[in-house]
Amino acid sequence: MTDLEFAALSACIHKLTKIDLGCYKPQQMRRRLDNFVASQGMPVRSYFALLERDPRVLDKLRGFLTINVSEFFRDADQFDILRSHVLSDLVGQTPSINVWSAGCSIGAEPYTVAIMLNELTPKASHRILGTDLDSQALATARAGGPYSAADIRNVNKAMAMKYFTMVDGQWWIKESIREKVQFRQQNLLTDRFEQGFDLILCRNVVIYFSEETKATLNEKFSRALKTDGWLFIGGAEGLFHAAEQGFERRFASLYQKRAAPMRSAA
Ligand SMILES: C[S@@+](CC[C@H](N)C(=O)[O-])C[C@H]1O[C@@H](n2cnc3c(N)ncnc32)[C@H](O)[C@@H]1O
C-alpha cells in the first residue's frame, strides 16, 4: 500500500467506523493493514470501493481492527489476585461495588467478575458495566453466549455446572448472572467516561494504541475511579508513568488510584 492509499484508507475507516488510526502505533498498524488488505485478494482500490458498498466487508475490517478474542477467567492467576486482594476487601467496605469492564468484547470478562462477586456476596447487588466498540461482540455479550468450550476452559467443572447451560455443544451464561451485567457500546478513544468506579478492568485492549493514546486513556481511567479504586490491566501490559497518572502499582496487573493525575486528560 502506498502512503497515499494508506492515508485514504485511514480516512475511509474513520468515516465509516469512527476508529481513528492516528491513535494506534503507526508502523504496527500500517504493517497489519498492509497484510490484511493483501489477504483480501484484490487491488487496494477495489477494496476501498467494496468497503463503502458492502457492510460485510466493513464488519470484517472492523473485527480485524478491534480483535475481540476473550475468555472467562483469562489469566486465571491474575483473577486469583483480584479476588483475594481486591474484591474480598471491597465487598467488606462497600455494599454495592461499581465495576466497569472497558473493552469487554463478548462479555467473558464482566461475567467473570459477576461470578466472582456472586461467590463472595451472593445476596448483594453490585453494578457491573461492560462496554465495547464492537456491536457484534456486544450482541454475544448481551445474549450471554454462545460460548465455546475454549472460552470456558478456565472455569472448573463445578462452576461450569453452576453458572452455565450447555445447548448443542455451546455454553450460555445463566440468567442469574446475565442479569447482573449491563452492556453499552462505547469508543474509549472518543466517548465520555462515567465516574465513580471502584474497579475498572481494561485488559488486552490498548495493545496497538500509541503511547500517547495509552497515557491519555489511563488518566481518564484515573479520573473515572474513586480514590483508592483499582485499575486491572492485561498480563503483558504496564503503566509506565503510573504516579503521574495518579496510580500506585500494588500487584503485577493491579494499580490503585492514590491521587488525581498530574496533567488534565483530554
Ligand atoms: C482482545 S479483546 C479483550 C477483551 C477482554 N478485555 C479480555 O481481556 O479478554 C479487545 C477488545 O477491545 C475492544 N476495543 C478496541 N478498541 C476499542 C475502542 N477504541 N473502544 C472500545 N473498545 C475497543 C475490541 O472491540 C475488543 O473487543
The ligand as an ORCA input file, in Angstrom:
! r2SCAN-3c Opt
* xyz 0 1
  C      -8.719     -8.659     22.819
  S     -10.288     -8.041     23.319
  C     -10.102     -8.027     25.078
  C     -11.340     -8.500     25.781
  C     -11.201     -8.627     27.282
  N     -10.883     -7.355     27.871
  C     -10.154     -9.658     27.629
  O      -9.050     -9.292     28.067
  O     -10.401    -10.839     27.460
  C     -10.123     -6.302     22.917
  C     -11.471     -5.599     22.841
  O     -11.218     -4.196     22.856
  C     -12.186     -3.591     22.045
  N     -11.706     -2.267     21.602
  C     -10.644     -1.976     20.799
  N     -10.552     -0.652     20.611
  C     -11.582     -0.104     21.315
  C     -12.025      1.229     21.495
  N     -11.399      2.263     20.939
  N     -13.119      1.440     22.280
  C     -13.756      0.394     22.859
  N     -13.399     -0.879     22.719
  C     -12.320     -1.134     21.941
  C     -12.336     -4.560     20.884
  O     -13.560     -4.372     20.182
  C     -12.225     -5.902     21.574
  O     -13.491     -6.441     21.856
*
